[in-house]
Amino acid sequence: MKLPKHITESGLRQLLEEINKYPVLSAKEEVELARRIREKNDNEAKEKFILSNLRFVLHICKNFLDYGLSLSELVNAGIKGLIHAIEKFDERKGYKFSTYSTWWIKREIYKAIFSDQDIIPKSYLARRIKSFIPAFVQENGREPTVQEIARNFKVTTTQASKALTELLPIISLDETFSEDDTGPLIETISIEQLSSEKLVLPSPEEVLRKKQETEKIQEALKKLSPREREIIERNFGLGEYEEQTLEEISRLMNITKERVRQIRDNALKKLRLILPRIK
């Protein structure tokens, strides 16, 4: 099977049928293929490496189906990250490819989800961390811990964690994080717990209901698609709209109530990442 440059919905169905023909590589096979790629730029080895890891990409992509992209769009982004990981992987360092590649795959998926957003970090520390993380991954085969970032930049873990909120769409959407964690960022960063004091930030729903925070809300809403923004404004009574139920929005926008709910929930997930980065 030759992997197309861009996978369509119909192409994805074919890919899913073919994917089981390529078994998971053993550690020995990974090392051999990586060596051939590094030493000879062997395209045959590269293609086998890609095809044998497509199930892994698909497994990661399925975790992002609620973020507004189709599975084929997620898979295209994930494969881009996989290829990047394969090209940078150095088998001589002894780390597992799956651990190493996860960060690159998720990074491309986040970039696809937030493709229309300005995710340039504002603070100097965040910009430095943004450059530091991929270099650390390349050298160590895993994401750095918050403590390692803090030590590298000679700052406190609280300062490091606050800077990381500016990079959330680039790094992780996962659920738990605190200063005391020693796990990789991909497992630990979140909005809910960001410092040694277990600082709890307001949920998007809480912020949206505080009408006095109009400026912050409007800035965040600009990051959504027009339809996402309209549904949020209608549901929470923002801008020109009175607060409306999902049923009312469904009738006014001529889409099903369940579709309104899906779009609203996707938008709230995006706002969960956007709001902490707006000063």
RAMO-V577546 format. One record per residue. N is the residue number from 0. RES is the residue in one letter. SS is DSSP state (a for helix, b for strand, c for the rest). PSI is psi as a letter, one per 40 degrees, with the letter a starting at -180 (none if undefined). Layout:
((N	RES	SS	PSI) (N	RES	SS	PSI))
This chain:
((0	M	c	h) (1	K	c	h) (2	L	c	h) (3	P	c	i) (4	K	c	d) (5	H	c	h) (6	I	c	h) (7	T	c	i) (8	E	a	d) (9	S	a	d) (10	G	a	d) (11	L	a	d) (12	R	a	d) (13	Q	a	d) (14	L	a	d) (15	L	a	d) (16	E	a	d) (17	E	a	e) (18	I	a	d) (19	N	a	e) (20	K	a	e) (21	Y	c	g) (22	P	c	i) (23	V	c	h) (24	L	c	i) (25	S	c	i) (26	A	a	d) (27	K	a	d) (28	E	a	d) (29	E	a	d) (30	V	a	d) (31	E	a	d) (32	L	a	d) (33	A	a	d) (34	R	a	d) (35	R	a	d) (36	I	a	d) (37	R	a	d) (38	E	a	d) (39	K	a	e) (40	N	c	f) (41	D	c	h) (42	N	a	d) (43	E	a	d) (44	A	a	d) (45	K	a	d) (46	E	a	d) (47	K	a	d) (48	F	a	d) (49	I	a	d) (50	L	a	d) (51	S	a	e) (52	N	c	e) (53	L	a	d) (54	R	a	d) (55	F	a	d) (56	V	a	d) (57	L	a	d) (58	H	a	d) (59	I	a	d) (60	C	a	d) (61	K	a	d) (62	N	a	e) (63	F	a	e) (64	L	c	e) (65	D	c	e) (66	Y	c	e) (67	G	c	e) (68	L	c	i) (69	S	c	i) (70	L	a	d) (71	S	a	d) (72	E	a	d) (73	L	a	d) (74	V	a	d) (75	N	a	d) (76	A	a	d) (77	G	a	d) (78	I	a	d) (79	K	a	d) (80	G	a	d) (81	L	a	d) (82	I	a	d) (83	H	a	d) (84	A	a	d) (85	I	a	d) (86	E	a	d) (87	K	a	e) (88	F	c	h) (89	D	c	h) (90	E	a	e) (91	R	a	e) (92	K	a	e) (93	G	c	e) (94	Y	c	i) (95	K	c	h) (96	F	a	d) (97	S	a	d) (98	T	a	d) (99	Y	a	d) (100	S	a	d) (101	T	a	d) (102	W	a	d) (103	W	a	d) (104	I	a	d) (105	K	a	d) (106	R	a	d) (107	E	a	d) (108	I	a	d) (109	Y	a	d) (110	K	a	d) (111	A	a	d) (112	I	a	d) (113	F	c	f) (114	S	c	d) (115	D	c	e) (116	Q	c	i) (117	D	c	h) (118	I	c	f) (119	I	c	h) (120	P	c	i) (121	K	c	d) (122	S	c	i) (123	Y	a	d) (124	L	a	d) (125	A	a	d) (126	R	a	d) (127	R	a	d) (128	I	a	d) (129	K	a	d) (130	S	a	d) (131	F	a	d) (132	I	a	d) (133	P	a	d) (134	A	a	d) (135	F	a	d) (136	V	a	d) (137	Q	a	d) (138	E	a	d) (139	N	a	e) (140	G	c	e) (141	R	c	i) (142	E	c	i) (143	P	c	i) (144	T	c	i) (145	V	a	d) (146	Q	a	d) (147	E	a	d) (148	I	a	d) (149	A	a	d) (150	R	a	d) (151	N	a	d) (152	F	a	e) (153	K	c	f) (154	V	c	i) (155	T	c	i) (156	T	a	d) (157	T	a	d) (158	Q	a	d) (159	A	a	d) (160	S	a	d) (161	K	a	d) (162	A	a	d) (163	L	a	d) (164	T	a	d) (165	E	a	e) (166	L	a	e) (167	L	a	d) (168	P	a	d) (169	I	a	d) (170	I	a	c) (171	S	c	i) (172	L	c	e) (173	D	c	a) (174	E	c	d) (175	T	c	i) (176	F	c	h) (177	S	c	i) (178	E	c	d) (179	D	c	e) (180	D	c	i) (181	T	c	e) (182	G	c	i) (183	P	c	i) (184	L	a	d) (185	I	a	d) (186	E	a	e) (187	T	a	d) (188	I	c	h) (189	S	c	a) (190	I	c	d) (191	E	c	d) (192	Q	c	h) (193	L	c	e) (194	S	c	i) (195	S	c	d) (196	E	c	e) (197	K	c	f) (198	L	c	h) (199	V	c	h) (200	L	c	i) (201	P	c	i) (202	S	c	i) (203	P	a	d) (204	E	a	d) (205	E	a	d) (206	V	a	d) (207	L	a	d) (208	R	a	e) (209	K	c	g) (210	K	a	d) (211	Q	a	e) (212	E	a	f) (213	T	a	d) (214	E	a	d) (215	K	a	d) (216	I	a	d) (217	Q	a	d) (218	E	a	d) (219	A	a	d) (220	L	a	d) (221	K	c	d) (222	K	c	e) (223	L	c	i) (224	S	c	i) (225	P	a	d) (226	R	a	d) (227	E	a	d) (228	R	a	d) (229	E	a	d) (230	I	a	d) (231	I	a	d) (232	E	a	d) (233	R	a	d) (234	N	a	d) (235	F	a	e) (236	G	c	f) (237	L	c	i) (238	G	c	b) (239	E	c	e) (240	Y	c	i) (241	E	c	i) (242	E	c	h) (243	Q	c	i) (244	T	c	i) (245	L	a	d) (246	E	a	d) (247	E	a	d) (248	I	a	d) (249	S	a	d) (250	R	a	d) (251	L	a	d) (252	M	a	e) (253	N	c	f) (254	I	c	i) (255	T	c	i) (256	K	a	d) (257	E	a	d) (258	R	a	d) (259	V	a	d) (260	R	a	d) (261	Q	a	d) (262	I	a	d) (263	R	a	d) (264	D	a	d) (265	N	a	d) (266	A	a	d) (267	L	a	d) (268	K	a	d) (269	K	a	d) (270	L	a	d) (271	R	a	d) (272	L	a	d) (273	I	a	d) (274	L	a	d) (275	P	a	e) (276	R	a	e) (277	I	c	h) (278	K	c	none))
